[in-house]
């Protein structure tokens, strides 16, 4: 297996680098560097989304038939790696990487014509309505009910851990349309207007003080049947497709390696036990990158993703938590400051102790604890690996 880039791939990398150098303003880079949550806040995310859409690279992971640029898996990796190293904002993936592929894969022509352009333009901002109290990792037990009345469903239920729902105007949700069949067979996939009567969003403040998560209450919300994706009862199959994109739609290692590099740049050379931890994390992230590259090369050659793809999110979660723990320790007492104001690049944030990077360290550490929960808890991932890869 040859991991070296060929001439065409190097030329593509240089094109991406030139674009990023020209398009990423200092404000966008600073906003990305001081983002404490998983995704960029709307003020910088929308700027970056518009720039990428103008360039034709916003939906770089979509096929040509759906409006994507037709990049190979290796080209997508090159783009993600260069974006990470350049410090580009991380765009919310609920629309672009989750419901977008669902729409072009399972939606009808009218749904694709209506929703996909609005997703790309930023007119529609999406949130994911899957988890419920008591139904997180076990999605088949969800209780949100959708009863059909003529050309509408009447939807009532309670969704939780809904990322950036306070900014969203659309919600894609799993709902139970048939309570009398096997749990997985009675679930459907609906698109819900967040402005519809009966939709209420309540914030969940994280231990870090960030408002990234929410509860969404649905009280007899009327949803047109035309906003159901696929057939009634097909929601479980569609959800599995979506979760495969969430857990394996991108490479994790480029961002992890770039963040380690930025930590060293912000603080300086690490010494002693901190240097040992940094080196260990560096090697683990580089090993993860090789694993991801091997998987991409297999996919590019036409093979299905192997069992290695199952472990990437699990390992990435551990490395992410290790990096943020190292960051807090590197900055010492300055890494423990936790002002209430957000974002950290905003004008209202108090002057940092030490540096802006130190000021964001504690929030990033606390938020990173969720990495081993969202997108499939580590325990669930280990169970999947045991069954699918080891046959246990």
C-alpha positions as CSV (number, residue, x, y, z in Angstrom):
1,X,0.0,0.0,0.0
2,X,1.5,3.3,-1.1
3,X,0.5,6.2,1.2
4,X,2.4,8.8,-0.8
5,X,0.4,11.4,-2.8
6,X,0.7,11.2,-6.5
7,X,1.3,14.3,-8.7
8,X,-2.5,14.9,-9.3
9,X,-3.2,14.6,-5.6
10,X,-0.3,17.0,-4.7
11,X,-1.7,19.5,-7.2
12,X,-5.1,19.3,-5.6
13,X,-3.6,19.8,-2.2
14,X,-1.8,22.9,-3.4
15,X,-5.1,24.2,-4.9
16,X,-6.8,23.7,-1.5
17,X,-4.0,25.4,0.4
18,X,-4.1,28.4,-1.9
19,X,-7.9,28.7,-1.5
20,X,-7.7,28.5,2.3
21,X,-4.9,31.0,2.5
22,X,-6.9,33.5,0.5
23,X,-10.4,32.8,2.0
24,X,-9.8,32.3,5.7
25,X,-9.8,35.7,7.3
26,X,-8.0,36.3,10.7
27,X,-11.4,36.6,12.3
28,X,-12.6,33.2,11.0
29,X,-9.3,31.6,12.2
30,X,-9.6,33.1,15.6
31,X,-13.2,32.2,15.9
32,X,-12.5,28.6,15.0
33,X,-9.5,28.4,17.4
34,X,-11.5,29.7,20.4
35,X,-14.7,27.7,19.7
36,X,-15.3,25.7,22.9
37,X,-18.0,23.4,21.6
38,X,-18.0,20.8,18.8
39,X,-19.2,23.1,16.0
40,X,-18.6,26.7,15.1
41,X,-21.1,29.3,16.3
42,X,-23.5,30.7,13.7
43,X,-21.8,34.0,13.2
44,X,-18.6,32.4,11.8
45,X,-20.2,29.2,10.5
46,X,-22.5,31.0,8.1
47,X,-19.6,33.1,6.8
48,X,-17.6,30.0,6.1
49,X,-20.5,28.1,4.6
50,X,-21.2,30.9,2.1
51,X,-17.5,31.0,1.1
52,X,-17.4,27.2,0.5
53,X,-20.7,27.3,-1.4
54,X,-19.4,30.0,-3.7
55,X,-16.3,27.9,-4.3
56,X,-18.4,24.8,-5.0
57,X,-16.8,22.9,-2.1
58,X,-19.4,23.1,0.5
59,X,-20.9,19.6,-0.1
60,X,-17.5,18.0,-1.0
61,X,-18.7,14.7,0.4
62,X,-21.8,14.5,-1.8
63,X,-21.9,12.7,-5.1
64,X,-22.0,14.6,-8.4
65,X,-25.6,13.6,-8.9
66,X,-26.6,15.4,-5.7
67,X,-24.5,18.5,-6.5
68,X,-21.2,17.5,-5.1
69,X,-17.8,18.1,-6.8
70,X,-17.2,14.3,-7.4
71,X,-14.0,14.1,-5.2
72,X,-12.4,10.8,-4.4
73,X,-12.2,9.6,-0.8
74,X,-8.5,10.7,-0.8
75,X,-9.4,14.1,-2.1
76,X,-11.9,14.5,0.7
77,X,-9.2,13.5,3.2
78,X,-6.8,16.1,1.7
79,X,-9.4,18.8,2.0
80,X,-10.3,17.9,5.6
81,X,-6.6,17.8,6.6
82,X,-5.8,21.1,5.0
83,X,-8.8,22.7,6.6
84,X,-7.7,21.4,10.0
85,X,-4.2,22.6,9.6
86,X,-5.3,26.0,8.3
87,X,-7.7,26.5,11.3
88,X,-11.0,26.5,9.4
89,X,-14.3,26.6,11.3
90,X,-16.0,23.2,11.8
91,X,-19.4,23.5,10.3
92,X,-22.4,22.0,12.0
93,X,-23.0,18.6,10.4
94,X,-26.6,18.1,11.1
95,X,-27.7,19.5,7.8
96,X,-24.7,19.0,5.5
97,X,-23.5,15.5,6.6
98,X,-26.6,14.0,8.1
99,X,-29.9,15.0,6.7
100,X,-28.4,16.1,3.3
101,X,-27.3,12.5,2.4
102,X,-30.7,11.2,3.7
103,X,-32.5,13.6,1.4
104,X,-30.6,12.8,-1.8
105,X,-30.6,9.1,-1.0
106,X,-34.2,8.5,0.2
107,X,-36.1,11.7,-0.7
108,X,-38.5,12.1,-3.6
109,X,-37.8,14.6,-6.4
110,X,-40.0,17.3,-4.8
111,X,-38.3,16.9,-1.4
112,X,-34.8,17.1,-3.0
113,X,-35.8,20.1,-5.1
114,X,-37.2,22.0,-2.1
115,X,-34.8,21.1,0.7
116,X,-31.3,20.6,-0.8
117,X,-30.9,24.1,-2.2
118,X,-32.1,25.7,1.0
119,X,-29.7,23.6,3.0
120,X,-26.8,24.6,1.0
121,X,-27.7,28.3,1.0
122,X,-28.1,28.3,4.8
123,X,-31.8,29.3,4.6
124,X,-32.6,26.0,6.4
125,X,-30.6,25.3,9.6
126,X,-31.1,21.7,10.8
127,X,-31.2,20.0,14.2
128,X,-31.4,16.3,14.9
129,X,-34.3,14.9,16.8
130,X,-33.3,11.4,17.7
131,X,-32.5,11.0,21.4
132,X,-35.2,11.1,24.0
133,X,-35.2,10.8,27.8
134,X,-34.5,7.1,28.3
135,X,-34.0,6.5,24.6
136,X,-30.5,7.7,23.7
137,X,-28.3,4.7,22.7
138,X,-31.4,2.6,22.5
139,X,-33.2,4.5,19.8
140,X,-35.6,1.7,19.1
141,X,-37.4,2.5,22.4
142,X,-38.3,6.1,21.4
143,X,-41.8,7.2,22.4
144,X,-42.5,10.4,20.3
145,X,-45.8,9.5,18.6
146,X,-47.0,10.6,15.2
147,X,-50.7,9.9,14.5
148,X,-51.8,10.3,10.9
149,X,-54.9,12.5,10.3
150,X,-55.5,12.9,6.6
151,X,-52.6,14.7,4.9
152,X,-50.8,15.4,8.3
153,X,-49.2,13.7,11.2
154,X,-50.0,14.9,14.7
155,X,-46.7,14.7,16.5
156,X,-46.3,14.7,20.3
157,X,-43.2,13.9,22.3
158,X,-39.9,15.0,23.8
159,X,-36.5,15.1,22.3
160,X,-33.3,15.8,24.2
161,X,-29.6,16.6,23.7
162,X,-30.6,18.4,20.5
163,X,-27.4,20.2,19.3
164,X,-27.9,23.9,18.3
165,X,-31.6,23.6,18.2
166,X,-31.8,27.2,19.5
167,X,-30.5,28.3,16.1
168,X,-32.4,25.8,13.9
169,X,-35.5,26.3,11.8
170,X,-35.9,22.7,10.8
171,X,-35.8,19.4,12.7
172,X,-35.4,15.9,11.3
173,X,-36.9,13.4,13.7
174,X,-37.6,9.8,14.3
175,X,-41.1,9.3,15.4
176,X,-43.3,6.2,16.2
177,X,-46.1,5.8,13.6
178,X,-47.1,2.3,14.6
179,X,-46.9,1.2,18.2
180,X,-48.2,-2.3,17.5
181,X,-45.3,-3.8,15.6
182,X,-41.7,-4.6,16.4
183,X,-40.1,-1.4,17.7
184,X,-37.7,-1.0,14.8
185,X,-40.5,-1.5,12.3
186,X,-42.9,1.2,13.7
187,X,-40.6,4.2,13.3
188,X,-40.8,6.8,10.5
189,X,-38.5,9.8,9.5
190,X,-40.1,13.2,9.5
191,X,-39.0,16.8,8.6
192,X,-40.5,19.3,11.1
193,X,-40.8,23.1,10.8
194,X,-39.4,24.5,14.1
195,X,-41.7,27.5,13.7
196,X,-44.8,25.3,13.7
197,X,-47.3,25.7,16.6
198,X,-46.5,23.3,19.4
199,X,-42.7,23.2,19.1
200,X,-40.8,24.5,22.2
201,X,-37.1,24.6,22.7
202,X,-35.5,24.7,26.2
203,X,-31.8,25.1,26.8
204,X,-29.5,22.6,28.5
205,X,-26.4,24.3,29.8
206,X,-23.4,22.1,29.9
207,X,-21.0,21.9,32.9
208,X,-18.7,24.2,30.9
209,X,-21.4,26.9,30.8
210,X,-21.9,26.5,27.1
211,X,-25.4,26.4,25.5
212,X,-25.0,23.9,22.8
213,X,-27.7,21.4,23.7
214,X,-31.4,21.6,24.1
215,X,-34.7,19.9,24.9
216,X,-37.3,20.0,22.2
217,X,-41.0,19.5,23.1
218,X,-43.5,18.6,20.5
219,X,-47.1,19.2,21.5
220,X,-49.6,18.1,18.8
221,X,-47.4,19.5,16.0
222,X,-49.0,19.2,12.6
223,X,-46.5,17.8,10.0
224,X,-47.5,17.3,6.4
225,X,-47.3,13.7,5.2
226,X,-45.3,15.2,2.3
227,X,-42.5,15.8,4.8
228,X,-42.0,12.2,5.6
229,X,-38.8,10.8,4.1
230,X,-39.3,7.3,2.7
231,X,-42.2,5.0,3.5
232,X,-44.0,4.8,6.8
233,X,-42.0,2.4,9.0
234,X,-38.8,2.9,7.0
235,X,-37.3,5.3,9.6
236,X,-35.1,2.7,11.3
237,X,-33.3,1.8,8.1
238,X,-32.9,5.5,7.2
239,X,-31.6,6.2,10.7
240,X,-29.0,3.5,10.4
241,X,-27.8,5.0,7.1
242,X,-27.6,8.4,8.8
243,X,-25.7,7.1,11.8
244,X,-23.1,5.5,9.6
245,X,-22.5,8.9,8.1
246,X,-22.3,10.5,11.6
247,X,-19.9,8.0,13.0
248,X,-17.7,7.5,9.9
249,X,-18.5,10.4,7.5
250,X,-15.2,12.2,8.1
251,X,-11.7,11.5,9.3
252,X,-10.9,12.5,12.9
253,X,-7.1,12.4,12.9
254,X,-6.4,15.6,10.9
255,X,-8.2,17.8,13.4
256,X,-6.7,16.0,16.4
257,X,-3.1,16.4,15.0
258,X,-3.8,20.1,14.1
259,X,-5.1,20.8,17.6
260,X,-2.0,19.2,19.2
261,X,0.2,21.4,16.9
262,X,-1.7,24.5,17.9
263,X,-1.4,23.7,21.6
264,X,2.4,23.5,21.3
265,X,2.4,26.7,19.3
266,X,0.3,28.5,22.0
267,X,2.3,27.2,24.9
268,X,5.8,26.4,23.6
269,X,7.8,23.2,24.0
270,X,6.4,20.7,26.5
271,X,8.7,19.2,29.1
272,X,8.8,16.3,31.4
273,X,5.6,14.4,32.0
274,X,3.6,16.8,29.8
275,X,6.0,16.1,26.9
276,X,5.5,12.4,27.4
277,X,1.8,12.7,27.3
278,X,2.0,15.0,24.2
279,X,4.2,12.5,22.4
280,X,1.9,9.6,23.3
281,X,-1.2,11.5,22.0
282,X,0.8,12.5,18.8
283,X,1.6,8.8,18.1
284,X,-1.9,7.7,18.8
285,X,-3.3,10.3,16.5
286,X,-0.8,9.4,13.7
287,X,-1.7,5.7,14.1
288,X,-5.4,6.7,13.8
289,X,-4.6,8.6,10.7
290,X,-2.9,5.6,9.1
291,X,-6.0,3.5,10.0
292,X,-8.3,6.1,8.4
293,X,-6.1,6.3,5.3
294,X,-6.0,2.6,4.8
295,X,-9.8,2.5,5.0
296,X,-10.1,5.3,2.5
297,X,-7.7,3.6,0.1
298,X,-9.8,0.4,0.3
299,X,-13.0,2.4,-0.3
300,X,-11.4,4.2,-3.3
301,X,-10.5,0.7,-4.7
302,X,-14.1,-0.3,-4.5
303,X,-14.1,-2.3,-1.3
304,X,-16.6,-1.9,1.4
305,X,-15.3,-0.2,4.6
306,X,-13.7,-2.9,6.8
307,X,-14.1,-3.4,10.5
308,X,-11.4,-0.8,11.1
309,X,-14.0,1.9,10.4
310,X,-15.8,0.8,13.5
311,X,-13.0,1.8,15.8
312,X,-12.1,5.2,14.5
313,X,-14.8,7.1,16.5
314,X,-14.0,5.2,19.7
315,X,-10.2,5.9,19.4
316,X,-10.8,9.5,18.3
317,X,-12.9,10.1,21.4
318,X,-10.2,8.9,23.7
319,X,-7.5,11.0,21.9
320,X,-9.8,14.1,22.0
321,X,-10.3,13.8,25.7
322,X,-6.6,13.3,26.2
323,X,-5.7,16.4,24.2
324,X,-8.1,18.6,26.2
325,X,-6.9,17.2,29.5
326,X,-3.3,17.9,28.5
327,X,-4.3,21.4,27.5
328,X,-5.7,22.2,31.0
329,X,-2.6,20.8,32.6
330,X,-0.2,22.6,30.3
331,X,-1.8,26.0,31.1
332,X,-1.8,25.3,34.8
333,X,-4.0,27.6,36.9
334,X,-4.7,29.8,33.9
335,X,-6.3,26.7,32.3
336,X,-8.9,26.6,35.1
337,X,-10.6,30.0,34.3
338,X,-14.2,29.6,33.1
339,X,-16.0,32.9,32.4
340,X,-19.7,32.7,31.6
341,X,-19.6,34.8,28.5
342,X,-19.5,33.1,25.1
343,X,-18.1,33.0,22.6
344,X,-14.5,33.3,23.8
345,X,-13.6,35.4,20.8
346,X,-16.4,37.8,21.6
347,X,-16.1,41.4,22.7
348,X,-17.8,40.7,26.0
349,X,-15.4,38.0,27.3
350,X,-13.2,39.4,30.1
351,X,-9.5,39.7,29.6
352,X,-7.9,36.3,29.8
353,X,-5.5,35.2,32.4
354,X,-2.4,34.2,30.4
355,X,-3.8,33.8,27.0
356,X,-7.1,33.4,25.1
357,X,-6.2,29.7,24.5
358,X,-5.8,29.2,28.3
359,X,-9.1,30.9,28.8
360,X,-10.9,28.4,26.6
361,X,-9.1,25.3,27.9
362,X,-11.4,24.4,30.8
363,X,-14.6,24.7,28.7
364,X,-13.1,22.6,25.9
365,X,-12.0,20.0,28.5
366,X,-15.5,19.8,30.0
367,X,-17.2,19.6,26.6
368,X,-14.8,16.9,25.4
369,X,-16.2,14.5,28.1
370,X,-19.3,14.2,25.8
371,X,-17.2,12.7,23.0
372,X,-17.5,9.2,24.4
373,X,-21.3,9.6,24.5
374,X,-22.5,11.4,21.4
375,X,-22.7,9.6,18.1
376,X,-22.9,6.3,19.9
377,X,-21.4,5.8,23.4
378,X,-18.1,4.1,23.7
379,X,-19.7,1.1,25.4
380,X,-22.1,0.7,22.5
381,X,-19.2,1.0,20.0
382,X,-17.3,-1.7,21.9
383,X,-20.3,-4.0,21.7
384,X,-20.7,-3.4,17.9
385,X,-16.9,-4.1,17.4
386,X,-17.2,-7.3,19.5
387,X,-20.1,-8.5,17.4
388,X,-19.2,-7.3,13.9
389,X,-15.4,-7.6,14.0
390,X,-14.7,-10.4,16.5
391,X,-17.9,-12.4,16.2
392,X,-18.4,-12.5,20.0
